[in-house]
């Protein structure tokens, strides 16, 4: 299937469906990015600037170490 030969991007139904799918994906991304847990996690990770992990094991250790601080941030209601 050659998209340019079939003129799929000129089809109104295809463009409408594509637009709806992109809009739904964008809304889901914004909801996840602005969630309280995500904001608390970013806040705690930004305070741990000196602990930048270089390996996968260090990344797992950092996530385990900041889990309690993220929970405290969630209980407070935000960063």
Buried (B, 14 or more C-beta within 10 A) or exposed (E): EEEEEEEEEEEEEBEEEEEEEEEEEEEEEEEEEEEEEEBBBEBBBEEEEEEEEEEEEEEEEBEEEBEEBBEEBBEEEEE
